[in-house]
Amino acid sequence: MSGAIYGFLRILFLAIGKMCFRYRVVGAVPKSGGFIVAANHASYLDIPFLGCGLGRRAWYLGRSDLFSIPGGKAICQWLGWIPLRTGRLDRDAFGKAVSLIKEGKIVVIFPEGSRSQDGRLQVPKPGIGVIVAQTGCPVVPAYLKGTYEVLPMGTMWPRFRPVTVLYGEPLTFSRNGEHGEGKQFYQEVSRTVMERIASLGAVESSVQQSSAGIRNAE
């Protein structure tokens, strides 16, 4: 039942995205198997717009204090939200994520840990490395462009701006060696993933600038 509602919401947000925000997707994620999708985080709209482009159901690691409306947490968990207690290693949340990936599911994580206040990328947290160390799963980097302009932190009503989701090629990490499951490995994973997310954003910006230059020349 939750899967059907999740699918309905995906179709609804996809329609809204195309009508109101010129929503488009560049790239794709694997059609099978368990893996992590790691994306930048600049707006509450990141979750639905990221999910619209996946083509498969996903589960989302997010701060446990996101939803304060009575009953809201239970509904969101039913739909796929995994509440994550911040400030420490939440073994329950990470354990849930690990189990889902081993079952062949997609788990979405925002390595920055919280929304960006100015739209720029932040320093990543090492949590994504913990999951990779326990599963050996690939990580699909993703960059959300435009969600900050649509609904930045501190605003209530969205603005009509274009939104693009870019999915990169899956990244794999070797756990061989003495540092395969230590802090150094966790930091290496998070740093590499964020660098790839940044490069996706840079490529999109350069493409848009080139397109603008061609239009001006015409």
C-alpha positions in Angstrom: 0.0 0.0 0.0 2.8 2.4 0.9 4.5 1.6 -2.4 1.3 2.6 -4.3 1.1 5.9 -2.5 4.8 6.5 -3.0 4.3 6.0 -6.7 1.3 8.3 -6.8 3.2 11.1 -5.1 6.1 10.6 -7.5 3.8 11.0 -10.5 2.2 14.1 -8.8 5.5 15.8 -8.1 6.8 14.9 -11.6 3.7 16.6 -13.2 4.1 19.7 -10.9 7.8 19.8 -11.6 7.4 19.8 -15.4 4.5 22.3 -15.4 5.9 24.8 -12.9 9.7 24.4 -12.7 10.7 23.1 -16.2 11.9 20.0 -14.4 14.4 17.8 -16.2 16.7 14.9 -15.5 20.2 14.3 -16.8 21.6 10.8 -16.5 20.1 7.8 -14.8 20.6 5.3 -11.9 21.0 1.5 -12.1 17.7 -0.3 -12.7 18.4 -3.0 -10.2 20.5 -3.7 -7.1 21.1 -1.9 -3.8 23.1 1.3 -3.7 23.3 4.8 -2.3 22.3 8.0 -4.0 24.2 10.9 -2.5 23.2 14.5 -3.3 23.7 18.1 -2.3 21.1 19.6 0.0 19.8 23.1 -0.4 16.0 22.9 -0.1 13.1 20.8 1.3 12.2 20.2 -2.3 15.4 18.1 -2.9 13.7 15.0 -1.6 10.7 14.9 -4.0 12.6 16.2 -7.0 15.4 13.7 -6.5 12.9 10.9 -6.1 11.1 11.9 -9.3 14.2 11.1 -11.4 15.1 7.7 -9.9 12.5 5.6 -11.6 12.5 3.3 -8.5 11.3 3.6 -5.0 13.9 4.9 -2.5 14.3 5.3 1.2 15.7 8.6 2.6 18.0 9.2 5.6 17.0 12.5 7.2 17.3 14.4 10.5 14.9 13.1 13.1 13.6 16.6 13.9 12.4 17.3 10.4 8.7 16.7 11.1 7.0 18.1 14.2 3.3 17.7 13.1 1.6 15.0 15.1 1.4 11.8 13.2 3.7 13.3 10.5 6.7 11.2 11.5 4.8 7.9 11.4 3.4 8.7 7.9 6.8 9.8 6.5 8.5 6.6 7.9 5.7 4.5 6.3 6.6 6.2 3.0 10.3 5.6 3.3 11.9 8.2 5.6 14.6 6.9 8.0 14.9 9.3 11.0 18.5 10.0 11.8 19.6 11.4 15.2 22.3 14.0 14.7 25.4 14.6 16.8 26.3 11.0 17.1 26.4 7.7 15.2 22.8 6.6 15.0 23.3 2.8 14.8 19.6 2.2 14.4 19.2 4.5 11.4 22.4 3.3 9.7 21.5 -0.3 10.4 18.2 0.2 8.7 19.9 1.8 5.7 22.4 -1.1 5.5 19.7 -3.7 5.6 17.7 -2.0 2.8 20.8 -1.8 0.6 21.6 -5.5 1.2 18.0 -6.2 0.1 18.6 -4.5 -3.2 17.0 -1.1 -2.4 18.0 2.5 -3.0 18.9 4.7 0.0 19.3 8.4 -0.4 21.6 10.3 1.8 22.7 14.0 1.9 26.3 13.9 2.9 26.3 17.5 4.1 23.9 16.6 6.9 21.7 19.7 6.6 20.4 22.2 4.1 22.8 24.8 2.8 22.0 28.4 4.0 23.4 30.0 0.8 23.1 27.2 -1.8 26.8 26.4 -1.8 28.1 23.0 -1.0 29.1 22.3 2.6 31.8 20.1 4.2 30.4 16.5 4.1 29.9 14.3 7.1 31.5 10.8 7.2 28.3 8.8 7.7 28.1 7.8 4.1 31.5 6.0 4.4 30.1 4.0 7.3 27.3 2.6 5.1 29.7 1.9 2.2 32.1 0.1 4.6 29.4 -2.2 5.8 27.8 -2.9 2.4 30.4 -2.4 -0.2 27.7 -0.8 -2.3 28.3 1.7 -5.1 27.4 5.4 -4.6 25.6 7.3 -7.3 26.4 11.0 -7.0 23.6 13.5 -7.8 23.4 17.3 -8.1 20.2 19.2 -7.7 20.3 22.6 -9.5 17.7 25.2 -8.9 16.0 23.9 -5.8 17.7 26.6 -3.7 16.4 29.3 -6.0 12.9 27.8 -5.8 12.7 27.3 -2.0 15.7 28.5 0.0 16.0 28.2 3.7 13.7 30.6 5.6 11.0 30.9 2.9 7.6 29.4 2.8 6.4 29.8 -0.8 8.2 28.5 -3.8 9.3 30.6 -6.7 9.1 29.5 -10.3 12.6 28.7 -11.3 13.9 25.8 -13.4 15.1 22.6 -11.6 17.5 20.0 -13.0 18.6 16.8 -11.4 21.9 15.3 -12.6 22.9 11.7 -11.9 26.6 10.7 -12.3 28.2 7.4 -12.9 28.3 5.1 -9.8 31.4 5.3 -7.7 32.9 2.2 -6.1 35.3 2.0 -3.2 37.7 -0.7 -2.3 37.7 -1.8 1.4 40.9 -3.7 1.1 43.8 -2.8 3.4 44.2 -1.8 7.0 42.2 1.4 6.6 39.2 -0.3 4.9 36.8 0.3 7.7 38.3 3.1 9.7 37.8 6.8 10.0 40.3 7.5 7.2 38.1 5.3 4.8 34.9 7.1 5.9 36.5 10.5 5.2 37.9 9.4 1.9 34.4 8.2 0.7 32.6 11.3 1.8 35.3 13.6 0.3 35.3 11.7 -3.0 31.5 11.7 -3.3 31.3 15.5 -2.6 34.0 16.2 -5.1 32.0 14.3 -7.7 28.8 16.1 -6.8 30.6 19.4 -7.2 31.9 18.4 -10.6 28.4 17.5 -11.8 27.3 21.0 -10.8 30.2 22.6 -12.5 29.5 20.7 -15.7 25.9 21.8 -15.7 26.9 25.5 -15.1 29.4 25.4 -18.0 26.8 23.9 -20.4 24.3 26.6 -19.5 26.9 29.3 -20.0 27.8 27.9 -23.4 24.1 27.7 -24.4 23.6 31.3 -23.3 26.6 32.4 -25.4 25.2 30.6 -28.5 21.8 32.3 -28.0 23.4 35.7 -27.6 25.5 35.1 -30.7 22.4 34.3 -32.7 
